[in-house]
Amino acid sequence: MSTTLNLTGYQLSQVANAKLEELGMEPIPSQMIYNYIRKGYIASVELVENGKTVRRVELEAAKVWLKSFIEGRRNTSNTLAELLKEF
């Protein structure tokens, strides 16, 4: 039995949106998370649940992605703020 916590895309979006809200940032739709998983932007593993193959995100991979996503949003916001100062 594995002790690794695996999250669905929906669960990851709930965690991510709670953190984004805490930081005063816009939430992201859960479908965006599923697309990121499908495209490989968020590392995931294939598991078989009830005879169906599903993709899940391990907790550590979720933490790495969320940290990177938040930093990207912060950098984009800072860049836009700097650009707007010049107008």
PDB file with SEQRES, HELIX, SHEET and CRYST1 records, atoms N, CA, C and O in Angstrom:
SEQRES   1 A   87  MET SER THR THR LEU ASN LEU THR GLY TYR GLN LEU SER          
SEQRES   2 A   87  GLN VAL ALA ASN ALA LYS LEU GLU GLU LEU GLY MET GLU          
SEQRES   3 A   87  PRO ILE PRO SER GLN MET ILE TYR ASN TYR ILE ARG LYS          
SEQRES   4 A   87  GLY TYR ILE ALA SER VAL GLU LEU VAL GLU ASN GLY LYS          
SEQRES   5 A   87  THR VAL ARG ARG VAL GLU LEU GLU ALA ALA LYS VAL TRP          
SEQRES   6 A   87  LEU LYS SER PHE ILE GLU GLY ARG ARG ASN THR SER ASN          
SEQRES   7 A   87  THR LEU ALA GLU LEU LEU LYS GLU PHE                          
HELIX    1 AA1 GLY A    9  GLU A   22  1                                  14    
HELIX    2 AA2 SER A   30  LYS A   39  1                                  10    
HELIX    3 AA3 LEU A   59  LYS A   85  1                                  27    
SHEET    1 AA1 3 ASN A   6  LEU A   7  0                                        
SHEET    2 AA1 3 LYS A  52  GLU A  58 -1                                        
SHEET    3 AA1 3 VAL A  45  GLU A  49 -1                                        
CRYST1    1.000    1.000    1.000  90.00  90.00  90.00 P 1           1          
ATOM      1  N   MET A   1       0.834  -1.178   0.000  1.00  0.00           N  
ATOM      2  CA  MET A   1       0.000   0.000   0.000  1.00  0.00           C  
ATOM      3  C   MET A   1       0.880   1.244   0.000  1.00  0.00           C  
ATOM      4  O   MET A   1       1.826   1.348   0.780  1.00  0.00           O  
ATOM      5  N   SER A   2       0.557   2.183  -0.883  1.00  0.00           N  
ATOM      6  CA  SER A   2       1.333   3.411  -1.010  1.00  0.00           C  
ATOM      7  C   SER A   2       0.855   4.444   0.000  1.00  0.00           C  
ATOM      8  O   SER A   2      -0.345   4.585   0.233  1.00  0.00           O  
ATOM      9  N   THR A   3       1.800   5.165   0.599  1.00  0.00           N  
ATOM     10  CA  THR A   3       1.434   6.228   1.538  1.00  0.00           C  
ATOM     11  C   THR A   3       1.506   7.593   0.874  1.00  0.00           C  
ATOM     12  O   THR A   3       1.339   8.617   1.537  1.00  0.00           O  
ATOM     13  N   THR A   4       1.755   7.615  -0.433  1.00  0.00           N  
ATOM     14  CA  THR A   4       1.827   8.872  -1.168  1.00  0.00           C  
ATOM     15  C   THR A   4       0.419   9.400  -1.403  1.00  0.00           C  
ATOM     16  O   THR A   4      -0.463   8.667  -1.849  1.00  0.00           O  
ATOM     17  N   LEU A   5       0.217  10.675  -1.098  1.00  0.00           N  
ATOM     18  CA  LEU A   5      -1.082  11.295  -1.326  1.00  0.00           C  
ATOM     19  C   LEU A   5      -1.168  11.726  -2.778  1.00  0.00           C  
ATOM     20  O   LEU A   5      -0.312  12.466  -3.263  1.00  0.00           O  
ATOM     21  N   ASN A   6      -2.199  11.265  -3.474  1.00  0.00           N  
ATOM     22  CA  ASN A   6      -2.419  11.609  -4.873  1.00  0.00           C  
ATOM     23  C   ASN A   6      -3.689  12.438  -4.985  1.00  0.00           C  
ATOM     24  O   ASN A   6      -4.727  12.076  -4.430  1.00  0.00           O  
ATOM     25  N   LEU A   7      -3.601  13.549  -5.703  1.00  0.00           N  
ATOM     26  CA  LEU A   7      -4.723  14.465  -5.852  1.00  0.00           C  
ATOM     27  C   LEU A   7      -5.328  14.392  -7.243  1.00  0.00           C  
ATOM     28  O   LEU A   7      -4.615  14.209  -8.230  1.00  0.00           O  
ATOM     29  N   THR A   8      -6.637  14.534  -7.319  1.00  0.00           N  
ATOM     30  CA  THR A   8      -7.292  14.699  -8.616  1.00  0.00           C  
ATOM     31  C   THR A   8      -7.070  16.146  -9.058  1.00  0.00           C  
ATOM     32  O   THR A   8      -6.636  16.983  -8.267  1.00  0.00           O  
ATOM     33  N   GLY A   9      -7.363  16.426 -10.300  1.00  0.00           N  
ATOM     34  CA  GLY A   9      -7.249  17.800 -10.785  1.00  0.00           C  
ATOM     35  C   GLY A   9      -8.151  18.737 -10.010  1.00  0.00           C  
ATOM     36  O   GLY A   9      -7.771  19.870  -9.714  1.00  0.00           O  
ATOM     37  N   TYR A  10      -9.349  18.269  -9.680  1.00  0.00           N  
ATOM     38  CA  TYR A  10     -10.292  19.090  -8.912  1.00  0.00           C  
ATOM     39  C   TYR A  10      -9.749  19.397  -7.521  1.00  0.00           C  
ATOM     40  O   TYR A  10      -9.805  20.538  -7.061  1.00  0.00           O  
ATOM     41  N   GLN A  11      -9.225  18.376  -6.857  1.00  0.00           N  
ATOM     42  CA  GLN A  11      -8.657  18.582  -5.524  1.00  0.00           C  
ATOM     43  C   GLN A  11      -7.495  19.564  -5.578  1.00  0.00           C  
ATOM     44  O   GLN A  11      -7.370  20.433  -4.715  1.00  0.00           O  
ATOM     45  N   LEU A  12      -6.648  19.426  -6.587  1.00  0.00           N  
ATOM     46  CA  LEU A  12      -5.526  20.343  -6.731  1.00  0.00           C  
ATOM     47  C   LEU A  12      -6.013  21.759  -6.977  1.00  0.00           C  
ATOM     48  O   LEU A  12      -5.436  22.707  -6.444  1.00  0.00           O  
ATOM     49  N   SER A  13      -7.059  21.924  -7.769  1.00  0.00           N  
ATOM     50  CA  SER A  13      -7.578  23.271  -8.028  1.00  0.00           C  
ATOM     51  C   SER A  13      -8.140  23.891  -6.750  1.00  0.00           C  
ATOM     52  O   SER A  13      -8.008  25.097  -6.539  1.00  0.00           O  
ATOM     53  N   GLN A  14      -8.763  23.083  -5.899  1.00  0.00           N  
ATOM     54  CA  GLN A  14      -9.285  23.610  -4.636  1.00  0.00           C  
ATOM     55  C   GLN A  14      -8.158  24.087  -3.726  1.00  0.00           C  
ATOM     56  O   GLN A  14      -8.260  25.150  -3.113  1.00  0.00           O  
ATOM     57  N   VAL A  15      -7.094  23.311  -3.637  1.00  0.00           N  
ATOM     58  CA  VAL A  15      -5.937  23.692  -2.832  1.00  0.00           C  
ATOM     59  C   VAL A  15      -5.277  24.944  -3.421  1.00  0.00           C  
ATOM     60  O   VAL A  15      -4.963  25.891  -2.700  1.00  0.00           O  
ATOM     61  N   ALA A  16      -5.074  24.930  -4.730  1.00  0.00           N  
ATOM     62  CA  ALA A  16      -4.428  26.069  -5.403  1.00  0.00           C  
ATOM     63  C   ALA A  16      -5.257  27.337  -5.227  1.00  0.00           C  
ATOM     64  O   ALA A  16      -4.707  28.399  -4.933  1.00  0.00           O  
ATOM     65  N   ASN A  17      -6.566  27.239  -5.401  1.00  0.00           N  
ATOM     66  CA  ASN A  17      -7.413  28.424  -5.289  1.00  0.00           C  
ATOM     67  C   ASN A  17      -7.475  28.963  -3.862  1.00  0.00           C  
ATOM     68  O   ASN A  17      -7.589  30.172  -3.662  1.00  0.00           O  
ATOM     69  N   ALA A  18      -7.402  28.087  -2.881  1.00  0.00           N  
ATOM     70  CA  ALA A  18      -7.358  28.541  -1.484  1.00  0.00           C  
ATOM     71  C   ALA A  18      -6.079  29.345  -1.247  1.00  0.00           C  
ATOM     72  O   ALA A  18      -6.107  30.389  -0.596  1.00  0.00           O  
ATOM     73  N   LYS A  19      -4.963  28.852  -1.777  1.00  0.00           N  
ATOM     74  CA  LYS A  19      -3.685  29.556  -1.604  1.00  0.00           C  
ATOM     75  C   LYS A  19      -3.694  30.864  -2.390  1.00  0.00           C  
ATOM     76  O   LYS A  19      -3.236  31.888  -1.883  1.00  0.00           O  
ATOM     77  N   LEU A  20      -4.205  30.846  -3.611  1.00  0.00           N  
ATOM     78  CA  LEU A  20      -4.269  32.066  -4.417  1.00  0.00           C  
ATOM     79  C   LEU A  20      -5.148  33.117  -3.744  1.00  0.00           C  
ATOM     80  O   LEU A  20      -4.810  34.300  -3.741  1.00  0.00           O  
ATOM     81  N   GLU A  21      -6.265  32.694  -3.180  1.00  0.00           N  
ATOM     82  CA  GLU A  21      -7.151  33.625  -2.478  1.00  0.00           C  
ATOM     83  C   GLU A  21      -6.434  34.242  -1.276  1.00  0.00           C  
ATOM     84  O   GLU A  21      -6.539  35.441  -1.019  1.00  0.00           O  
ATOM     85  N   GLU A  22      -5.712  33.406  -0.556  1.00  0.00           N  
ATOM     86  CA  GLU A  22      -4.942  33.871   0.602  1.00  0.00           C  
ATOM     87  C   GLU A  22      -3.934  34.949   0.195  1.00  0.00           C  
ATOM     88  O   GLU A  22      -3.659  35.873   0.960  1.00  0.00           O  
ATOM     89  N   LEU A  23      -3.390  34.821  -1.013  1.00  0.00           N  
ATOM     90  CA  LEU A  23      -2.390  35.766  -1.513  1.00  0.00           C  
ATOM     91  C   LEU A  23      -3.014  36.935  -2.279  1.00  0.00           C  
ATOM     92  O   LEU A  23      -2.301  37.809  -2.772  1.00  0.00           O  
ATOM     93  N   GLY A  24      -4.341  36.947  -2.376  1.00  0.00           N  
ATOM     94  CA  GLY A  24      -5.026  38.029  -3.075  1.00  0.00           C  
ATOM     95  C   GLY A  24      -4.945  37.921  -4.589  1.00  0.00           C  
ATOM     96  O   GLY A  24      -5.029  38.933  -5.285  1.00  0.00           O  
ATOM     97  N   MET A  25      -4.781  36.709  -5.108  1.00  0.00           N  
ATOM     98  CA  MET A  25      -4.679  36.481  -6.549  1.00  0.00           C  
ATOM     99  C   MET A  25      -5.967  35.866  -7.081  1.00  0.00           C  
ATOM    100  O   MET A  25      -6.752  35.287  -6.331  1.00  0.00           O  
ATOM    101  N   GLU A  26      -6.169  36.000  -8.385  1.00  0.00           N  
ATOM    102  CA  GLU A  26      -7.351  35.445  -9.046  1.00  0.00           C  
ATOM    103  C   GLU A  26      -7.316  33.916  -9.012  1.00  0.00           C  
ATOM    104  O   GLU A  26      -6.250  33.319  -9.158  1.00  0.00           O  
ATOM    105  N   PRO A  27      -8.480  33.278  -8.819  1.00  0.00           N  
ATOM    106  CA  PRO A  27      -8.536  31.813  -8.835  1.00  0.00           C  
ATOM    107  C   PRO A  27      -8.380  31.281 -10.259  1.00  0.00           C  
ATOM    108  O   PRO A  27      -8.486  32.023 -11.235  1.00  0.00           O  
ATOM    109  N   ILE A  28      -8.129  29.988 -10.346  1.00  0.00           N  
ATOM    110  CA  ILE A  28      -8.015  29.336 -11.644  1.00  0.00           C  
ATOM    111  C   ILE A  28      -9.099  28.266 -11.752  1.00  0.00           C  
ATOM    112  O   ILE A  28      -9.425  27.617 -10.758  1.00  0.00           O  
ATOM    113  N   PRO A  29      -9.660  28.076 -12.943  1.00  0.00           N  
ATOM    114  CA  PRO A  29     -10.691  27.043 -13.097  1.00  0.00           C  
ATOM    115  C   PRO A  29     -10.079  25.642 -13.012  1.00  0.00           C  
ATOM    116  O   PRO A  29      -8.945  25.420 -13.436  1.00  0.00           O  
ATOM    117  N   SER A  30     -10.846  24.710 -12.462  1.00  0.00           N  
ATOM    118  CA  SER A  30     -10.325  23.347 -12.321  1.00  0.00           C  
ATOM    119  C   SER A  30     -10.017  22.723 -13.676  1.00  0.00           C  
ATOM    120  O   SER A  30      -9.126  21.880 -13.771  1.00  0.00           O  
ATOM    121  N   GLN A  31     -10.737  23.120 -14.734  1.00  0.00           N  
ATOM    122  CA  GLN A  31     -10.468  22.570 -16.061  1.00  0.00           C  
ATOM    123  C   GLN A  31      -9.054  22.918 -16.523  1.00  0.00           C  
ATOM    124  O   GLN A  31      -8.423  22.149 -17.248  1.00  0.00           O  
ATOM    125  N   MET A  32      -8.565  24.077 -16.099  1.00  0.00           N  
ATOM    126  CA  MET A  32      -7.202  24.487 -16.442  1.00  0.00           C  
ATOM    127  C   MET A  32      -6.187  23.510 -15.840  1.00  0.00           C  
ATOM    128  O   MET A  32      -5.187  23.172 -16.474  1.00  0.00           O  
ATOM    129  N   ILE A  33      -6.453  23.068 -14.626  1.00  0.00           N  
ATOM    130  CA  ILE A  33      -5.573  22.091 -13.975  1.00  0.00           C  
ATOM    131  C   ILE A  33      -5.583  20.782 -14.758  1.00  0.00           C  
ATOM    132  O   ILE A  33      -4.527  20.202 -15.011  1.00  0.00           O  
ATOM    133  N   TYR A  34      -6.765  20.318 -15.141  1.00  0.00           N  
ATOM    134  CA  TYR A  34      -6.854  19.075 -15.925  1.00  0.00           C  
ATOM    135  C   TYR A  34      -6.088  19.203 -17.240  1.00  0.00           C  
ATOM    136  O   TYR A  34      -5.422  18.259 -17.663  1.00  0.00           O  
ATOM    137  N   ASN A  35      -6.179  20.358 -17.882  1.00  0.00           N  
ATOM    138  CA  ASN A  35      -5.429  20.573 -19.126  1.00  0.00           C  
ATOM    139  C   ASN A  35      -3.929  20.565 -18.869  1.00  0.00           C  
ATOM    140  O   ASN A  35      -3.172  19.985 -19.647  1.00  0.00           O  
ATOM    141  N   TYR A  36      -3.493  21.199 -17.792  1.00  0.00           N  
ATOM    142  CA  TYR A  36      -2.069  21.199 -17.449  1.00  0.00           C  
ATOM    143  C   TYR A  36      -1.567  19.781 -17.178  1.00  0.00           C  
ATOM    144  O   TYR A  36      -0.454  19.424 -17.564  1.00  0.00           O  
ATOM    145  N   ILE A  37      -2.399  18.977 -16.512  1.00  0.00           N  
ATOM    146  CA  ILE A  37      -2.022  17.581 -16.246  1.00  0.00           C  
ATOM    147  C   ILE A  37      -1.924  16.827 -17.568  1.00  0.00           C  
ATOM    148  O   ILE A  37      -0.950  16.117 -17.814  1.00  0.00           O  
ATOM    149  N   ARG A  38      -2.940  16.984 -18.414  1.00  0.00           N  
ATOM    150  CA  ARG A  38      -2.975  16.277 -19.711  1.00  0.00           C  
ATOM    151  C   ARG A  38      -1.779  16.642 -20.581  1.00  0.00           C  
ATOM    152  O   ARG A  38      -1.202  15.779 -21.243  1.00  0.00           O  
ATOM    153  N   LYS A  39      -1.404  17.926 -20.579  1.00  0.00           N  
ATOM    154  CA  LYS A  39      -0.294  18.391 -21.411  1.00  0.00           C  
ATOM    155  C   LYS A  39       1.078  18.132 -20.781  1.00  0.00           C  
ATOM    156  O   LYS A  39       2.106  18.341 -21.425  1.00  0.00           O  
ATOM    157  N   GLY A  40       1.092  17.680 -19.528  1.00  0.00           N  
ATOM    158  CA  GLY A  40       2.363  17.372 -18.870  1.00  0.00           C  
ATOM    159  C   GLY A  40       3.008  18.554 -18.173  1.00  0.00           C  
ATOM    160  O   GLY A  40       4.154  18.453 -17.734  1.00  0.00           O  
ATOM    161  N   TYR A  41       2.301  19.679 -18.058  1.00  0.00           N  
ATOM    162  CA  TYR A  41       2.854  20.838 -17.337  1.00  0.00           C  
ATOM    163  C   TYR A  41       2.899  20.573 -15.837  1.00  0.00           C  
ATOM    164  O   TYR A  41       3.731  21.133 -15.124  1.00  0.00           O  
ATOM    165  N   ILE A  42       2.003  19.720 -15.366  1.00  0.00           N  
ATOM    166  CA  ILE A  42       2.000  19.273 -13.974  1.00  0.00           C  
ATOM    167  C   ILE A  42       2.312  17.784 -13.998  1.00  0.00           C  
ATOM    168  O   ILE A  42       1.597  17.004 -14.627  1.00  0.00           O  
ATOM    169  N   ALA A  43       3.380  17.391 -13.313  1.00  0.00           N  
ATOM    170  CA  ALA A  43       3.779  15.982 -13.286  1.00  0.00           C  
ATOM    171  C   ALA A  43       2.674  15.148 -12.640  1.00  0.00           C  
ATOM    172  O   ALA A  43       2.107  15.530 -11.616  1.00  0.00           O  
ATOM    173  N   SER A  44       2.382  14.011 -13.252  1.00  0.00           N  
ATOM    174  CA  SER A  44       1.321  13.150 -12.724  1.00  0.00           C  
ATOM    175  C   SER A  44       1.700  11.691 -12.918  1.00  0.00           C  
ATOM    176  O   SER A  44       2.654  11.359 -13.621  1.00  0.00           O  
ATOM    177  N   VAL A  45       0.929  10.840 -12.277  1.00  0.00           N  
ATOM    178  CA  VAL A  45       1.137   9.394 -12.390  1.00  0.00           C  
ATOM    179  C   VAL A  45      -0.159   8.755 -12.858  1.00  0.00           C  
ATOM    180  O   VAL A  45      -1.246   9.265 -12.588  1.00  0.00           O  
ATOM    181  N   GLU A  46      -0.038   7.646 -13.556  1.00  0.00           N  
ATOM    182  CA  GLU A  46      -1.212   6.887 -13.989  1.00  0.00           C  
ATOM    183  C   GLU A  46      -1.518   5.836 -12.939  1.00  0.00           C  
ATOM    184  O   GLU A  46      -0.636   5.096 -12.502  1.00  0.00           O  
ATOM    185  N   LEU A  47      -2.772   5.782 -12.544  1.00  0.00           N  
ATOM    186  CA  LEU A  47      -3.229   4.783 -11.585  1.00  0.00           C  
ATOM    187  C   LEU A  47      -4.453   4.083 -12.162  1.00  0.00           C  
ATOM    188  O   LEU A  47      -5.135   4.621 -13.034  1.00  0.00           O  
ATOM    189  N   VAL A  48      -4.722   2.886 -11.669  1.00  0.00           N  
ATOM    190  CA  VAL A  48      -5.927   2.178 -12.067  1.00  0.00           C  
ATOM    191  C   VAL A  48      -6.873   2.200 -10.870  1.00  0.00           C  
ATOM    192  O   VAL A  48      -6.560   1.679  -9.799  1.00  0.00           O  
ATOM    193  N   GLU A  49      -8.044   2.819 -11.079  1.00  0.00           N  
ATOM    194  CA  GLU A  49      -9.067   2.887 -10.033  1.00  0.00           C  
ATOM    195  C   GLU A  49     -10.365   2.337 -10.599  1.00  0.00           C  
ATOM    196  O   GLU A  49     -10.864   2.813 -11.618  1.00  0.00           O  
ATOM    197  N   ASN A  50     -10.899   1.342  -9.936  1.00  0.00           N  
ATOM    198  CA  ASN A  50     -12.146   0.709 -10.373  1.00  0.00           C  
ATOM    199  C   ASN A  50     -12.078   0.272 -11.835  1.00  0.00           C  
ATOM    200  O   ASN A  50     -13.051   0.404 -12.576  1.00  0.00           O  
ATOM    201  N   GLY A  51     -10.923  -0.248 -12.241  1.00  0.00           N  
ATOM    202  CA  GLY A  51     -10.764  -0.752 -13.597  1.00  0.00           C  
ATOM    203  C   GLY A  51     -10.507   0.317 -14.644  1.00  0.00           C  
ATOM    204  O   GLY A  51     -10.377  -0.007 -15.825  1.00  0.00           O  
ATOM    205  N   LYS A  52     -10.429   1.579 -14.249  1.00  0.00           N  
ATOM    206  CA  LYS A  52     -10.183   2.674 -15.187  1.00  0.00           C  
ATOM    207  C   LYS A  52      -8.824   3.292 -14.899  1.00  0.00           C  
ATOM    208  O   LYS A  52      -8.428   3.431 -13.742  1.00  0.00           O  
ATOM    209  N   THR A  53      -8.113   3.663 -15.962  1.00  0.00           N  
ATOM    210  CA  THR A  53      -6.828   4.339 -15.810  1.00  0.00           C  
ATOM    211  C   THR A  53      -7.088   5.825 -15.630  1.00  0.00           C  
ATOM    212  O   THR A  53      -7.779   6.450 -16.435  1.00  0.00           O  
ATOM    213  N   VAL A  54      -6.524   6.386 -14.561  1.00  0.00           N  
ATOM    214  CA  VAL A  54      -6.702   7.809 -14.253  1.00  0.00           C  
ATOM    215  C   VAL A  54      -5.343   8.436 -13.982  1.00  0.00           C  
ATOM    216  O   VAL A  54      -4.382   7.741 -13.652  1.00  0.00           O  
ATOM    217  N   ARG A  55      -5.273   9.756 -14.125  1.00  0.00           N  
ATOM    218  CA  ARG A  55      -4.041  10.487 -13.826  1.00  0.00           C  
ATOM    219  C   ARG A  55      -4.241  11.225 -12.515  1.00  0.00           C  
ATOM    220  O   ARG A  55      -5.273  11.860 -12.298  1.00  0.00           O  
ATOM    221  N   ARG A  56      -3.244  11.136 -11.645  1.00  0.00           N  
ATOM    222  CA  ARG A  56      -3.280  11.813 -10.356  1.00  0.00           C  
ATOM    223  C   ARG A  56      -1.959  12.554 -10.157  1.00  0.00           C  
ATOM    224  O   ARG A  56      -0.930  12.185 -10.723  1.00  0.00           O  
ATOM    225  N   VAL A  57      -2.011  13.589  -9.352  1.00  0.00           N  
ATOM    226  CA  VAL A  57      -0.823  14.386  -9.054  1.00  0.00           C  
ATOM    227  C   VAL A  57      -0.385  14.070  -7.630  1.00  0.00           C  
ATOM    228  O   VAL A  57      -1.159  14.208  -6.683  1.00  0.00           O  
ATOM    229  N   GLU A  58       0.870  13.642  -7.492  1.00  0.00           N  
ATOM    230  CA  GLU A  58       1.388  13.359  -6.160  1.00  0.00           C  
ATOM    231  C   GLU A  58       1.570  14.684  -5.414  1.00  0.00           C  
ATOM    232  O   GLU A  58       1.824  15.722  -6.024  1.00  0.00           O  
ATOM    233  N   LEU A  59       1.436  14.630  -4.106  1.00  0.00           N  
ATOM    234  CA  LEU A  59       1.475  15.838  -3.284  1.00  0.00           C  
ATOM    235  C   LEU A  59       2.739  16.661  -3.524  1.00  0.00           C  
ATOM    236  O   LEU A  59       2.661  17.883  -3.654  1.00  0.00           O  
ATOM    237  N   GLU A  60       3.885  16.020  -3.584  1.00  0.00           N  
ATOM    238  CA  GLU A  60       5.140  16.762  -3.787  1.00  0.00           C  
ATOM    239  C   GLU A  60       5.170  17.455  -5.147  1.00  0.00           C  
ATOM    240  O   GLU A  60       5.637  18.588  -5.255  1.00  0.00           O  
ATOM    241  N   ALA A  61       4.675  16.783  -6.180  1.00  0.00           N  
ATOM    242  CA  ALA A  61       4.616  17.394  -7.516  1.00  0.00           C  
ATOM    243  C   ALA A  61       3.642  18.564  -7.510  1.00  0.00           C  
ATOM    244  O   ALA A  61       3.880  19.567  -8.182  1.00  0.00           O  
ATOM    245  N   ALA A  62       2.548  18.450  -6.759  1.00  0.00           N  
ATOM    246  CA  ALA A  62       1.572  19.535  -6.656  1.00  0.00           C  
ATOM    247  C   ALA A  62       2.204  20.752  -5.992  1.00  0.00           C  
ATOM    248  O   ALA A  62       1.982  21.882  -6.426  1.00  0.00           O  
ATOM    249  N   LYS A  63       2.985  20.529  -4.949  1.00  0.00           N  
ATOM    250  CA  LYS A  63       3.661  21.638  -4.252  1.00  0.00           C  
ATOM    251  C   LYS A  63       4.645  22.348  -5.180  1.00  0.00           C  
ATOM    252  O   LYS A  63       4.706  23.577  -5.207  1.00  0.00           O  
ATOM    253  N   VAL A  64       5.410  21.569  -5.936  1.00  0.00           N  
ATOM    254  CA  VAL A  64       6.387  22.145  -6.865  1.00  0.00           C  
ATOM    255  C   VAL A  64       5.671  22.984  -7.922  1.00  0.00           C  
ATOM    256  O   VAL A  64       6.080  24.110  -8.204  1.00  0.00           O  
ATOM    257  N   TRP A  65       4.604  22.435  -8.506  1.00  0.00           N  
ATOM    258  CA  TRP A  65       3.872  23.166  -9.531  1.00  0.00           C  
ATOM    259  C   TRP A  65       3.242  24.441  -8.967  1.00  0.00           C  
ATOM    260  O   TRP A  65       3.336  25.503  -9.583  1.00  0.00           O  
ATOM    261  N   LEU A  66       2.604  24.341  -7.801  1.00  0.00           N  
ATOM    262  CA  LEU A  66       1.919  25.501  -7.236  1.00  0.00           C  
ATOM    263  C   LEU A  66       2.900  26.620  -6.915  1.00  0.00           C  
ATOM    264  O   LEU A  66       2.614  27.790  -7.172  1.00  0.00           O  
ATOM    265  N   LYS A  67       4.037  26.275  -6.365  1.00  0.00           N  
ATOM    266  CA  LYS A  67       5.062  27.289  -6.069  1.00  0.00           C  
ATOM    267  C   LYS A  67       5.491  27.985  -7.358  1.00  0.00           C  
ATOM    268  O   LYS A  67       5.598  29.210  -7.397  1.00  0.00           O  
ATOM    269  N   SER A  68       5.735  27.212  -8.402  1.00  0.00           N  
ATOM    270  CA  SER A  68       6.147  27.763  -9.690  1.00  0.00           C  
ATOM    271  C   SER A  68       5.042  28.627 -10.296  1.00  0.00           C  
ATOM    272  O   SER A  68       5.317  29.695 -10.842  1.00  0.00           O  
ATOM    273  N   PHE A  69       3.795  28.167 -10.202  1.00  0.00           N  
ATOM    274  CA  PHE A  69       2.659  28.902 -10.751  1.00  0.00           C  
ATOM    275  C   PHE A  69       2.490  30.252 -10.057  1.00  0.00           C  
ATOM    276  O   PHE A  69       2.270  31.271 -10.712  1.00  0.00           O  
ATOM    277  N   ILE A  70       2.592  30.252  -8.738  1.00  0.00           N  
ATOM    278  CA  ILE A  70       2.451  31.493  -7.975  1.00  0.00           C  
ATOM    279  C   ILE A  70       3.576  32.458  -8.314  1.00  0.00           C  
ATOM    280  O   ILE A  70       3.333  33.651  -8.496  1.00  0.00           O  
ATOM    281  N   GLU A  71       4.795  31.962  -8.401  1.00  0.00           N  
ATOM    282  CA  GLU A  71       5.922  32.827  -8.767  1.00  0.00           C  
ATOM    283  C   GLU A  71       5.729  33.418 -10.158  1.00  0.00           C  
ATOM    284  O   GLU A  71       6.028  34.590 -10.388  1.00  0.00           O  
ATOM    285  N   GLY A  72       5.232  32.609 -11.078  1.00  0.00           N  
ATOM    286  CA  GLY A  72       4.965  33.098 -12.426  1.00  0.00           C  
ATOM    287  C   GLY A  72       3.921  34.198 -12.433  1.00  0.00           C  
ATOM    288  O   GLY A  72       4.057  35.193 -13.145  1.00  0.00           O  
ATOM    289  N   ARG A  73       2.883  34.013 -11.643  1.00  0.00           N  
ATOM    290  CA  ARG A  73       1.846  35.052 -11.540  1.00  0.00           C  
ATOM    291  C   ARG A  73       2.412  36.321 -10.922  1.00  0.00           C  
ATOM    292  O   ARG A  73       2.101  37.425 -11.370  1.00  0.00           O  
ATOM    293  N   ARG A  74       3.229  36.170  -9.911  1.00  0.00           N  
ATOM    294  CA  ARG A  74       3.826  37.353  -9.270  1.00  0.00           C  
ATOM    295  C   ARG A  74       4.717  38.098 -10.259  1.00  0.00           C  
ATOM    296  O   ARG A  74       4.667  39.325 -10.344  1.00  0.00           O  
ATOM    297  N   ASN A  75       5.520  37.365 -10.996  1.00  0.00           N  
ATOM    298  CA  ASN A  75       6.427  37.992 -11.959  1.00  0.00           C  
ATOM    299  C   ASN A  75       5.650  38.673 -13.082  1.00  0.00           C  
ATOM    300  O   ASN A  75       6.016  39.768 -13.510  1.00  0.00           O  
ATOM    301  N   THR A  76       4.601  38.047 -13.554  1.00  0.00           N  
ATOM    302  CA  THR A  76       3.774  38.642 -14.602  1.00  0.00           C  
ATOM    303  C   THR A  76       3.112  39.909 -14.091  1.00  0.00           C  
ATOM    304  O   THR A  76       3.065  40.918 -14.795  1.00  0.00           O  
ATOM    305  N   SER A  77       2.600  39.861 -12.872  1.00  0.00           N  
ATOM    306  CA  SER A  77       1.947  41.037 -12.289  1.00  0.00           C  
ATOM    307  C   SER A  77       2.932  42.183 -12.146  1.00  0.00           C  
ATOM    308  O   SER A  77       2.603  43.333 -12.437  1.00  0.00           O  
ATOM    309  N   ASN A  78       4.136  41.870 -11.698  1.00  0.00           N  
ATOM    310  CA  ASN A  78       5.149  42.911 -11.529  1.00  0.00           C  
ATOM    311  C   ASN A  78       5.536  43.515 -12.868  1.00  0.00           C  
ATOM    312  O   ASN A  78       5.712  44.728 -12.980  1.00  0.00           O  
ATOM    313  N   THR A  79       5.670  42.671 -13.884  1.00  0.00           N  
ATOM    314  CA  THR A  79       6.027  43.140 -15.209  1.00  0.00           C  
ATOM    315  C   THR A  79       4.940  44.058 -15.765  1.00  0.00           C  
ATOM    316  O   THR A  79       5.242  45.117 -16.317  1.00  0.00           O  
ATOM    317  N   LEU A  80       3.688  43.658 -15.621  1.00  0.00           N  
ATOM    318  CA  LEU A  80       2.579  44.472 -16.104  1.00  0.00           C  
ATOM    319  C   LEU A  80       2.505  45.793 -15.350  1.00  0.00           C  
ATOM    320  O   LEU A  80       2.244  46.836 -15.948  1.00  0.00           O  
ATOM    321  N   ALA A  81       2.734  45.753 -14.044  1.00  0.00           N  
ATOM    322  CA  ALA A  81       2.701  46.982 -13.247  1.00  0.00           C  
ATOM    323  C   ALA A  81       3.790  47.941 -13.713  1.00  0.00           C  
ATOM    324  O   ALA A  81       3.559  49.147 -13.803  1.00  0.00           O  
ATOM    325  N   GLU A  82       4.963  47.417 -14.007  1.00  0.00           N  
ATOM    326  CA  GLU A  82       6.060  48.256 -14.488  1.00  0.00           C  
ATOM    327  C   GLU A  82       5.729  48.868 -15.845  1.00  0.00           C  
ATOM    328  O   GLU A  82       6.005  50.041 -16.093  1.00  0.00           O  
ATOM    329  N   LEU A  83       5.138  48.064 -16.715  1.00  0.00           N  
ATOM    330  CA  LEU A  83       4.761  48.570 -18.037  1.00  0.00           C  
ATOM    331  C   LEU A  83       3.707  49.673 -17.936  1.00  0.00           C  
ATOM    332  O   LEU A  83       3.771  50.673 -18.651  1.00  0.00           O  
ATOM    333  N   LEU A  84       2.748  49.482 -17.051  1.00  0.00           N  
ATOM    334  CA  LEU A  84       1.679  50.466 -16.901  1.00  0.00           C  
ATOM    335  C   LEU A  84       2.184  51.783 -16.327  1.00  0.00           C  
ATOM    336  O   LEU A  84       1.596  52.831 -16.594  1.00  0.00           O  
ATOM    337  N   LYS A  85       3.239  51.754 -15.562  1.00  0.00           N  
ATOM    338  CA  LYS A  85       3.821  52.987 -15.007  1.00  0.00           C  
ATOM    339  C   LYS A  85       4.319  53.906 -16.113  1.00  0.00           C  
ATOM    340  O   LYS A  85       4.320  55.128 -15.958  1.00  0.00           O  
ATOM    341  N   GLU A  86       4.741  53.319 -17.231  1.00  0.00           N  
ATOM    342  CA  GLU A  86       5.312  54.096 -18.314  1.00  0.00           C  
ATOM    343  C   GLU A  86       4.251  54.762 -19.180  1.00  0.00           C  
ATOM    344  O   GLU A  86       4.595  55.607 -20.006  1.00  0.00           O  
ATOM    345  N   PHE A  87       2.992  54.422 -19.026  1.00  0.00           N  
ATOM    346  CA  PHE A  87       1.933  55.009 -19.851  1.00  0.00           C  
ATOM    347  C   PHE A  87       1.251  56.157 -19.141  1.00  0.00           C  
ATOM    348  O   PHE A  87       0.334  56.766 -19.692  1.00  0.00           O  
TER     349      PHE A  87                                                      
END                                                                             
